[in-house]
Amino acid sequence: MKNAEESLNFIKSLVEDNRKLALGSGMPSIIWGILVIISLLLTYWGITHGIYSFVYFMVVWLTASALSWFLTVLIERKREKLKVSSYSQQILGVIWLCHGIVMMILAFLAPLSGVVDPYTIAPMMGTILGSAYFINGFLNQYKWLQAIGVAWWISSVGIFLLITNQSFGGMYTLLYFAGLMFVLQVVPGIKLEQLWRKENR
């Protein structure tokens, strides 16, 4: 336990020593947020219009995921040429990369297994996002980012409890999650982008 605490403090000190370089841009959050919102709305539209084709939903989400990864890598690589990357910056990058991979596995492989209700994917993503935001906020000493993480956890619990509700659950949880993606993903992303641009002028 002591070693774990020492390791965490070491990582935190690295970020503090390289604060200007450690702060990640908010562009990935904005890109992923917008494309996920679009995918959620297209999924909701498909369900309400009687489209239950597995191919349709896979095309929607695979396209959004591929485009999000492509744009994120493209923008971040371009920005790396304009600044020096630090070890602490790489740590934060790895944290988000690992969380992103976990979300991809759960989003695409869990439903294929047939043991996971497709509507539970959204709140599962929310709990993972909560973890990523909370860690990011802790390392950068931004309490508002930690609050975003907690908000993700609380709202995800709420969606989990609503899924089986016949009046307000089911497909409507897609709309709830779309709203959360805007408030807890796109808006924080805009804030992070503003901070990044301010510190990297």
N, C-alpha and C positions, 0 to 999 in steps of 0.2 A: 504494500500500500504506500509505504514511504517512497519507494523507488518510482512508483507511478506519479506521485505528487511532485517529486523532483523533476521528472521528465516533463511534466506539464508546465512547471515553472520555467524550465529551460526553454521550451518552445515559446512560452509567453514572453520571456526576456528577449528572445530573438526578434519577435514581432515588435516589441517596444523599441528596441534599438534601431530597427529599420522601419519605423512607422510609415514613413512616406512611401516606401517601396512595398510594404506589406499589404497595404490597402488595395484590394482588388477592385476593378472597375465594376460598375453595375450593369454594363451592357449585356452580359450573358443572362442575367436575371430578367432583363427587359425582353430580350429575344425569346427565351424559353417561355416566359409568362404569356406573351402575346400569342405565340404559336400554339401553346397548350390551350389557351382560352378558345382560339379558333377551332381546335380539334374537339374540345368539349361541346361547343355549340353545334358543330357538324354531327357529332355523335348523337346529341339530343334531337337534332333535326331528323336524322336517319331513323331513330326509334319512333318518333311521333309520326313519321310518314311511312311506317311499316317496312322499313328497310332493315332486315335482320341478316343480311349477307355478311358472313365472316370476312370475306374479301374486302368489302366496303370499309369496314372499321379498321382492318389492318392497313389498308392503303392510306387512310386518313392519318393514322398514328405513326406509321413508318415514315410517311412523307414529312410530317411535322418534326419527328425526331431527327431524321437525316438532315433536314434543312437547318434545324437548330444547332446541331453539332457542327455542320459546315460553316454557318455564319459565325458561331462562337470562335471556332479555331481560326477562321480567316481574320476576324477583327483582333483577337488577342495576339496572334502572331505579328500582325502589322504593328500593334502597339508595343510589343516587346522590342522592336527595332528602335523605338523612340525613347526607351528607358532601360536602365540596368536592372536585371532581375536578381533579387537577393534570395538567400536560402529560405527566409521567412515567407517571401512571396510564393516560393515553390511549395512550401508546406500548406499554405492556404489553398493553392491550386490543386494539390493532391487531395485535400479534404473534400473539396467540391467534386473533383473527378470521381472519387470513390463513392460518394453519395449518389452521383449521377449514374454510375454503373449499377449500383444496387437498385435504383429506381427503374432502370431499363430492364433488368432481370425480372423484377416483380411485375412490371407493367406488361411485358410480352410473354414471359414463360409461365407465370403463375396462372393466367386464364387458360392457357393451352393445356395445363395439367388437369383442368376440370374440377379442381378441389377448392377453387377460389371464386366467390361471387364477383363478377365483373364490376359491380357497383362498389365493392370494397377497395378497388384499386386506388380510387381518388383519395380517400382518407389515409390509406397506407402511404401514399406519396406525401401527404401532408405531415405525417409523423416524421418522415425522413427529412423533409425540408426543415421542419422544426429543429431537428438535431443539427443540421448544417448551419442554419442561421444562429443558433445559440452558441455553437463553437466559434463561429466567425466573430460574433459579438463579444465573446469572452476574450479571445485572443487580441482583438483590436480595441478592447475596452469601450465598446459602444453598447451601453445598456439598452438603447432603443432596438438594436439588432437582437439582443437577447430576448427582449419583449416580443419581437416578431416571432422568434422561435417558440416561445411559450404560447403565443396566440395561435400558431399553427397546431400545436398539440391539443389545445383546448377545443378549437374548431373541428379538428379531426375526430375527436371523441364525440362531439355533437353529431357529426355526419354519420359515424358508425351507429349511433343510437337511432338515427332517423331512417336508415336504409330499409328496414322492414316495415316502416309505417306506410300503410296503403294510401293515405291521403297526402302526405308530405314527403315521402321517401322515394325509393326507386329511382326512376330517371330524373326526378327533380334534384337529386343530390348532385347531378352533373352541373346544373345551373348554380347551385350553392358553391360548388368548388370553383367554378369559373369566376364567380364574384370574389372568392377568397384569393384566387390567383392574381386578380387585379390589385386588390387591397394589400395583400401580404407578399406579393412577388414583384409585380410591375412597379408599384409605388416605391417600395424600398429600393428597387433597382435604380430608379430615377435619382433617389437620394444618394445612393452609393456612387453613381456616375458623376453627380455634381461634386461630391467630395474628392473623387479620384481626379477629376479635371482640375480642381482647385489645388490639390497637393502635387500635381504633376505638370504644372505650367512651365 
